[in-house]
């Protein structure tokens, strides 16, 4: 085909604004990782269980949320084909998602940093934690589902989609009592975070939610609901973690995170997330399209 004619120059003021808009709209291409870094990042993912472990964690979390939410039978029936499609789509695209993760790590971390992470993954504590992540993901998902259920249980417009609705003050989920040492260590980790503050002082959560705001009657109802269930939810999240992470696991994590490699890994988390956001977006869009496609009527 004939080459396209050169674009007609616009007036200077308009050209500048158009160029600025184009520059803002077009994201800068991310640099390709070196082959040596990418090879190390792939080894690190394999040390964590590879695509199968990632898939087990994703699916465990989703199934846990559904179990905790307890949708009504007719809602579950409507959800079933979408859940099946999601499982199939995740299985199909998980290798791409894992590779995107490896690329993100290889872009951000140096060879020395990746080798340090690999060394940590060889420790018994790290291997033990990874082996328990699929179960922990399901339990955490179940707790998130319970929280979502409690949030709408007193709303007639939403609770009609749930099963076994009757008591608006359902008890929390029942988890085994965790080892005291593990619970104390995890509790100490979150002490200075908002989660720790709200656990110790639930009244501060109410202040945060309502202070200086005009609230409608429905919003005030939800405010009361949130201040009642958030501390329970946060406590149970810590219980789940304490039941799955032994004191030795936690000490091993603390030692690594206090090391130079651990501090560097934590400091670069935002860079990894930014890279993943770019590379995972088209994959997630495709998964969504596959899950939401119209049912085959043939």
C-alpha angles and dihedrals in degrees: 000000000000115000116261116257116256114268117262111251114247124215111285096251093051093043091055094050093045091049091049092050092049091049091051093045097049113071116221112255111253118239119258114246121243115261091243093054093045091052090052092047091052090051089051091054091049089051087057093053101274126234093334093058092047090050093048090051094049095046094042091054093049094047090047092054091052091048092051094044093051099202120204114271093253090051091049089052090053091047096048099084091046091050090050091050091048092052091049093046093048090050090050096047101032093095088056092048092049091049090050088054091051091049091050092051091046092051094052109031126064123231090258091051093049091048090051090052090049090052090052092049088058092062120100091239094056093044091049093051093049092050090055098044097092091055092042090050090054092048093047089048090051090052091049089050091051090050092051090048093051091048092062101028094100094046109090091200092059105026091066087076092059131083126238095017112172113099110060089196100059116177120252120265113278114247127172116262105265125230107278095230094051092047092049092050094049091044089054090051093058098036095105096040126090088257091058093046093050092047091054096036112027090173089069089062090057090049091051093049100045109023115125095353132117106231128198120222091261091049091050090051090052091046090056090046093051095049089052100047106031095073090048091049094048092047092051092049088057091046091054091050092047091051091053102038118063122209089256091052091051094046089051090051092047092050092050095045090050091054123089091254093050093048091049091049091052092046092053097048093103091053091051091049091051091052092047091049090060099043098039097047098081091044092051091047090054092047090051091050092050093048095047098042115127114269116265106250096189 
